[in-house]
Amino acid sequence: MRKTGLIVISVVVIFGVIIMGCIPLQDSTSKIVIPPTSTFSPLPVAVSPFYNSESNQINVGNYSERLGTYDFQELTSVVQEMAKQKDVLTPEQMFVLAIRLFDFGDNDNAVYWFYEAQFRAKLFQIALDPEHVGGIGDPSFELPTAYRAFTHFAGVYINGYAGCDIENWVSITRMVKNNNPKPPDLARLFPGVVFVESSQWPLLNNQVAEGLDKLINYLSDNQKAVKQQRKETNMDAQFCK
């Protein structure tokens, strides 16, 4: 059993139990349709108050209940709907979508949404007005912590899989970059958070895209070194089937 990674961004803790909003655990007898590439289920990730794999607790707004489905066909419908609404998705919604796709073995789509989530999370963080970043309880403080936790805990597995085929990894990452030519309306996505002037958002969006370019170029130029490193750390044996 994998040890669940847990980061606490809530201050409500009773005897070590984190109190957070949740969706009731669904009936375990529900039919599960898993694609043939299934590798890991479920990823051991917990990021309060948004997600806990052990209890299938999801609290990411209007997609919460459907993201907790045990039916892959239903999750596929959610993916299609969320893809059409990408401009109004928050990073936590996309992170959880990526995790749930990986749970079912739809790994390439999981990689795509994981990097979409990271793109928006990075944009959110660098667009914050530094003079208005609050403390505990303020989303400008807590959300970056949660996004780093998602990136770390889910990234161990999702990036571990992505490295099985570096050319595919590059292709997916490039697709994410090309699918984000301009920033979303951050003020609409994060009401109550103070950002720098919206006129600066396109420049910041370009900075995030440049970060992806650096990753793309590194992977493209250092495939042999990356493969050797993965071999030395036994990553292919762990994540490639």
N, C-alpha and C positions, 0 to 999 in steps of 0.2 A: 504494500500500500504506500502510495506516495504521500509525503508530508505536505499538508496544505500550507501554502504561503499566505500569511495574513498580515495586513497592515491596518491599523486602527486610525481612522480619521474622525471618529465620533467620540464625544466626551462622556457618553452615557454608558457606563460599564458597571455591572453589578456582579460581584464575586467572579470576575474574569469572563463573564458572559456579555458579549456585545449586544446591546439592544438596538435593533435597526428595523426599518420598514421592510416588509417581505410579502411575497406571493405564496399562498399555501402550497405545500408540496403536492404535486399531482399524484393521482392514483398510479402506483407502480405496476399495475396490471395493464396500463395503456399499451397499445400495440406500438412497437418500436420498429421502424423501417430504417435500416442502416445500410449505406452504400458499401460496395465490396471493398473499398479502400480503407475501411475503418481501422484505425491504429490505436488511439487512446480514447478511453471513455470512463469517466469524465476527467477533464483537466483539473488538477487540484489547485484551485484558485479561490481566494476569498479576499475581497476588497470591500470593506464596510464604507458606506451602507448599500453599495450597489449590487454586490454579487457574492454568493457563497455556494460553491459547487457541492459541498457535503449535504446541504439541505435543499438545494435547488432554489434558494431564495434570490429573487431578482427584483431590483427596485430601480428601474431606469426609465420611468415614465410610461407612456402609453403603449409601449411594446413589451412591457415586463411579463405579462402572463403568457403571451404567445411565444416569447423567446424561451420560456421554460418547457415547451412542449417535448414530449417523448416520441413524437412522430416526425420523421425526417421530411415527409411530404408537406406537412404543415409548416415546418421551418423553411422549406424552400419557398413557400408562398410568402412568408415573412420577408425573406431575402429580396424577393421581387418587389414587394411593396416598399421596403426601406430603400432599395436602390433608386426608386423613382422619387423618393423624398430626401435624398442624400444631403441636399443643401440645408435641411432643417434638423439633421441628426446631431446629437451631442457625441463627444468621444466615448463616454461610458456606454452609450447604446451600441456603438460600433465595436467596441472592445468585447462586450458580452456576445454580440452576434458572431464575432470571430471565434470566440471560445466555444460557443455552442456548435458552430459548424465543424470545428476540430473534434469535438466530442463524437460527432457522427461520422467522422472520417472524410468529410469534404474539405480536404486539407488545403488545396490550392485556393479555394474561395476564402478559407480561413486566413491564409497569408494575405490575400488582397485586402480583406476588411480590417485585419490587424494593422496594416500599414496606412489604410485610410484613417483609422482611429488615431494612430500616432501623428499623422500629418495635422489633423485638426487639434489634437492636444498640444502639439508644439506651437501651432499658430496661436492658440488661446494663451499659452504661457507668455510668449514674447510680445503679445499685443496688450497685456495688462498694463495699466497705468501704475508705475512703481510707487507713485505718491498715494495711491488708494488701495494698496494691498493690506488687507486686515490680518487678524489673528485667528485663533481657533474659533470655528463656527462661521467664518466668512468664506464664501466659495472661492474667492480669489486666493485664499491660503490653502484650503483643503482640497480643491479640485486638482491642482498640480500634483499634490501628494498622491492622490488616488490614481492619477494617470501614470505616474512613475511606477506605482505598484502593479497596475495592469501590465505595463510594458515589461517589467522585470519578471513577474511570476508566469504570465502567459508566454512571454517571449522565449523563455527557456525551451519550451516545447515547439512553439510555432516557428521560431527561427531555426531550431534544431532540425525540424523537418525541411524548411526552405532550403537549407544548405545541402540537402541530398541531391539537388539538381540546380547548380549555380546559374546556368543559363535561364532556367525557368524562374528562379528567384529574381534575376535581373529584369526579365520580361514583366513580371508582376509589379515590381517596384517602379519600373518605367511607366506602366499603365496608371498606377496611382498618381505619379507626378503629372502625367498628361491629363488626368481627370480632375485636376485641381488648378485650373488656369487662373482662377480668381478667388478671393476669400468669400466665405458666406457672410451673412449679416450677424456678426458676433453679438451685437446688442440684443437682437431678437432671440438668439440661442441661449444667452446667459443674462437674463434680466436682473438688474441690480448690481451687476459687475461693471466697474469703471475701466474702460479701455482708453488707449491713446486715440487721437483723432482718426476718424475713419479714413481720411485721406492717406494715412500711412499704412493701412491694412494691405493694399496690393504689394507694396514693397516688402512687407513682412512675409506675405504669402510667398513671394519670390525667394526669400531667404530660406524658408522651409523647403521649397523645391530644390534649391541649390544644395541643401543638406542631403536630399535624396540622390542628387546627381553625384555627390561625392561617394555615397555608398555604391551606386551603380558603377562608377568608374573603378572604385577599389575592387569590387567583386570581379569585374570584367578583366582587369589588369593583373589580378593576383589569384587566378583560379587554382593554380598548382599549389600555391602556399596555403590557401584556404583548405583545400582538400587534404593536404598533409597535416595541417593542424587538427582537422576533424579526425583524421586517422589516429593521431597520437592521443587524442582525448576520447577515443572510442565513440564519437558522436554518431557515426553512420550506423554502428551496431545498435545504438539506442533508438534512433529516430527513422531509419530508412528500412523499409520492408520490401 
